[in-house]
Amino acid sequence: MEYKIFKMKAFDSPEKIEKRLNDLSIQGWRVVTSMNHGTYLVLSKGR
């Protein structure tokens, strides 16, 4: 299983974050957990 850390940038709009997450989702990445009050998301790509 692969993992990726998704860091949300301080001044990104919710729409921009949503687009980045949707693009990763299309590639097969799924959110596993969030860390540091939602600043980071851990994504996994299962087989």
N, C-alpha and C positions, 0 to 999 in steps of 0.2 A: 504494500500500500504506500502511496506517495502522499506527502504532506506539503502544504504551502502556507506561509504566514501572509495574511492580507492586512496591510497597514492602511488605516483610513487617514487621509491627510487633513490637517486642521481646517483648511478653508474650502474643502470640497463641498459642493452642494449635495443635498440628499439625492437629487436626480443623477448626478455624476457617479456617486457611490453605487447607486442602484444599477446603473448601466454597467459599471465594472463588474459587479457581482453577477449580473445576468450574463455577461460575456463569459465569465469563468464557469458559470453553471452550464452553458451550452457546450463547453469543452469537457464537461464531466466532473467538475469540482463541486463538492458539497461542504457546507459549513458543519464543522464538528463541535466547536466551542468558541466562546469569545473570552478575551482576556483584557485586563486593565480598563474596565468600565466601557467596553465596546470599542476601544481604540484599535485593537487587533482582533482578527478572526483567524482561527485555524481551520484550513480547508483540507479535505482529503479526497483522494481520487482512488476509489476502490476498483477491484477487478471484477 
